Structures are given as structure tokens and as C-alpha cells.
Amino acid sequence: MEYGIDAVKELLSTLTIDERLGVMLEFEDASPDKFAQLVADAPQWTEWMA
């Protein structure tokens, strides 16, 4: 999150769907506050998972 929403989106675009899901689950577990910030700042993040 320190590098911005575009950096998160770019990182996820390089991964398979399973890897994306794993990263997001780990992110939520490891940093719930930052995950909540992502959800608030980019509610469309679920679209990035497809």
C-alpha cells in the first residue's frame, strides 16, 4: 500500500488467480488495517482478481 493502488494492481496482474487469492488472504491476515485501507480506497479490488 505504501506504493499505491496501482502498484498493488500491477503486482496482482503478474500472478495466477490462485496466487492472487493467496496474496490477498495473506495480506488480510498479516495487515488487517492496511487491507481495510485497500478496500476503502479501491472497492473494485475484487475485479482485479478475475
C-alpha positions in Angstrom: 0.0 0.0 0.0 2.9 2.4 0.5 3.5 2.4 -3.2 -0.2 3.0 -4.1 -3.1 1.2 -5.5 -1.6 1.0 -9.0 1.4 -0.9 -7.6 -0.9 -3.4 -5.9 -2.9 -3.8 -9.1 0.3 -4.3 -11.1 1.7 -6.9 -8.8 -1.6 -8.9 -8.8 -1.7 -8.8 -12.6 1.5 -10.8 -12.7 0.1 -13.7 -10.7 -2.2 -16.6 -11.4 -5.7 -16.4 -9.9 -4.7 -18.9 -7.2 -1.6 -16.8 -6.3 -3.7 -13.6 -6.3 -6.2 -15.1 -3.8 -3.3 -16.4 -1.7 -1.7 -13.0 -1.6 -4.9 -11.2 -0.7 -5.7 -13.7 2.1 -2.2 -13.3 3.5 -2.4 -9.6 3.2 -5.7 -9.5 5.1 -4.3 -11.8 7.9 -0.9 -10.0 8.1 -2.1 -6.4 8.0 -5.8 -6.1 8.6 -5.6 -2.3 8.9 -3.9 -1.9 5.5 -6.2 -4.4 3.9 -9.2 -2.3 5.2 -7.5 0.8 3.7 -7.2 -1.0 0.4 -10.9 -2.0 0.5 -11.8 1.6 1.3 -9.6 3.2 -1.3 -10.3 0.7 -4.1 -13.6 -1.1 -3.6 -13.2 -2.5 -7.1 -10.2 -4.6 -6.0 -12.3 -7.8 -6.4 -12.4 -7.1 -10.1 -8.6 -7.4 -10.2 -8.9 -11.0 -9.1 -10.5 -12.1 -12.3 
